[in-house]
Amino acid sequence: GATAGDLDEDLLFYLRARGIPAKEAEALLIQAFVGEAVEGIEHARLRDVLMEKVVAWLKERE
């Protein structure tokens, strides 16, 4: 899975400096990364399902 070491440390620092807890900051960055990755998928339902799975996985990590 993704760890803080895999994420952009500057962005993580920026979010943490604004009071966002570490797990939440990581989740935001992961969700943004995956969102960009699936953006190019033409099939809207597939994009939605993938993002739903990512959000569910991130909630399980909490």
Backbone as CSV, one residue per row, in Angstrom:
resi,resn,N_x,N_y,N_z,CA_x,CA_y,CA_z,C_x,C_y,C_z
1,GLY,0.816,-1.191,0.000,0.000,0.000,0.000,0.856,1.249,0.000
2,ALA,0.242,2.353,-0.203,0.958,3.628,-0.201,1.304,4.018,1.228
3,THR,2.487,4.534,1.389,2.907,5.042,2.686,3.320,6.492,2.514
4,ALA,3.547,7.145,3.625,3.946,8.553,3.556,5.213,8.721,2.727
5,GLY,6.100,7.704,2.732,7.328,7.776,1.953,7.080,7.785,0.459
6,ASP,5.956,7.241,0.044,5.618,7.198,-1.371,4.951,8.490,-1.838
7,LEU,4.494,9.293,-0.921,3.759,10.511,-1.250,4.712,11.701,-1.320
8,ASP,4.271,12.756,-1.959,5.055,13.986,-2.058,5.201,14.580,-0.655
9,GLU,6.414,14.546,-0.143,6.665,15.015,1.223,6.330,16.497,1.401
10,ASP,6.561,17.313,0.367,6.246,18.740,0.463,4.742,18.959,0.600
11,LEU,3.963,18.225,-0.198,2.507,18.361,-0.098,2.006,17.857,1.245
12,LEU,2.571,16.755,1.702,2.183,16.207,2.998,2.505,17.206,4.107
13,PHE,3.686,17.812,4.047,4.074,18.819,5.031,3.116,20.010,4.993
14,TYR,2.783,20.456,3.792,1.874,21.591,3.619,0.532,21.318,4.304
15,LEU,-0.025,20.139,4.060,-1.315,19.792,4.664,-1.197,19.661,6.176
16,ARG,-0.122,19.012,6.642,0.072,18.835,8.085,0.273,20.184,8.773
17,ALA,0.963,21.118,8.102,1.215,22.439,8.683,-0.074,23.230,8.853
18,ARG,-1.097,22.844,8.129,-2.392,23.513,8.237,-3.354,22.770,9.153
19,GLY,-2.803,21.863,9.945,-3.588,21.200,10.976,-4.334,19.953,10.535
20,ILE,-4.062,19.473,9.336,-4.733,18.265,8.868,-3.965,17.065,9.418
21,PRO,-4.658,16.164,10.115,-3.982,14.985,10.677,-3.282,14.157,9.591
22,ALA,-2.223,13.460,9.972,-1.393,12.719,9.020,-2.196,11.749,8.165
23,LYS,-3.031,10.916,8.779,-3.809,9.929,8.012,-4.738,10.616,7.023
24,GLU,-5.368,11.709,7.453,-6.276,12.441,6.566,-5.505,13.093,5.414
25,ALA,-4.339,13.647,5.720,-3.509,14.262,4.678,-3.076,13.216,3.653
26,GLU,-2.659,12.042,4.140,-2.276,10.956,3.237,-3.456,10.544,2.367
27,ALA,-4.633,10.418,2.980,-5.826,10.011,2.235,-6.162,11.030,1.149
28,LEU,-6.044,12.307,1.459,-6.318,13.346,0.466,-5.368,13.244,-0.723
29,LEU,-4.093,13.030,-0.435,-3.107,12.928,-1.511,-3.318,11.671,-2.354
30,ILE,-3.619,10.559,-1.697,-3.874,9.311,-2.430,-5.105,9.462,-3.312
31,GLN,-6.163,10.038,-2.744,-7.397,10.220,-3.513,-7.151,11.138,-4.714
32,ALA,-6.378,12.183,-4.532,-6.072,13.092,-5.644,-5.255,12.380,-6.718
33,PHE,-4.275,11.581,-6.298,-3.443,10.848,-7.252,-4.277,9.860,-8.059
34,VAL,-5.100,9.081,-7.367,-5.932,8.094,-8.061,-6.947,8.804,-8.951
35,GLY,-7.499,9.910,-8.473,-8.451,10.676,-9.275,-7.848,11.104,-10.601
36,GLU,-6.598,11.557,-10.560,-5.914,11.939,-11.802,-5.667,10.719,-12.684
37,ALA,-5.340,9.597,-12.057,-5.031,8.383,-12.817,-6.255,7.844,-13.550
38,VAL,-7.428,7.920,-12.920,-8.636,7.356,-13.548,-9.364,8.375,-14.422
39,GLU,-8.917,9.617,-14.380,-9.548,10.686,-15.155,-9.627,10.352,-16.648
40,GLY,-8.631,9.653,-17.151,-8.582,9.334,-18.572,-9.464,8.166,-18.992
41,ILE,-10.076,7.488,-18.032,-10.946,6.359,-18.363,-12.251,6.907,-18.920
42,GLU,-12.580,6.492,-20.122,-13.763,7.030,-20.797,-15.078,6.532,-20.202
43,HIS,-15.092,5.310,-19.724,-16.323,4.712,-19.199,-16.626,5.308,-17.818
44,ALA,-17.648,6.161,-17.742,-17.961,6.906,-16.518,-18.258,5.991,-15.338
45,ARG,-19.007,4.931,-15.569,-19.365,4.034,-14.459,-18.115,3.355,-13.897
46,LEU,-17.208,2.956,-14.761,-15.964,2.338,-14.301,-15.155,3.322,-13.461
47,ARG,-15.055,4.569,-13.920,-14.363,5.614,-13.141,-14.992,5.744,-11.761
48,ASP,-16.334,5.805,-11.723,-17.042,5.968,-10.452,-16.791,4.793,-9.511
49,VAL,-16.860,3.577,-10.062,-16.650,2.383,-9.239,-15.228,2.365,-8.680
50,LEU,-14.258,2.687,-9.506,-12.870,2.717,-9.037,-12.688,3.729,-7.910
51,MET,-13.249,4.917,-8.078,-13.117,5.938,-7.033,-13.863,5.522,-5.766
52,GLU,-15.010,4.884,-5.905,-15.743,4.388,-4.735,-14.899,3.372,-3.973
53,LYS,-14.225,2.493,-4.704,-13.362,1.479,-4.075,-12.199,2.145,-3.338
54,VAL,-11.619,3.156,-3.940,-10.502,3.866,-3.307,-10.973,4.552,-2.029
55,VAL,-12.099,5.228,-2.095,-12.633,5.915,-0.914,-12.934,4.905,0.190
56,ALA,-13.524,3.765,-0.163,-13.823,2.729,0.829,-12.533,2.196,1.454
57,TRP,-11.513,1.978,0.623,-10.231,1.487,1.130,-9.601,2.509,2.081
58,LEU,-9.677,3.773,1.725,-9.110,4.817,2.582,-9.840,4.881,3.916
59,LYS,-11.143,4.694,3.913,-11.907,4.705,5.171,-11.524,3.523,6.048
60,GLU,-11.239,2.369,5.426,-10.813,1.186,6.182,-9.478,1.424,6.866
61,ARG,-8.642,2.256,6.296,-7.313,2.542,6.843,-7.371,3.380,8.112
62,GLU,-8.477,4.054,8.322,-8.562,4.998,9.452,-8.478,4.326,10.777
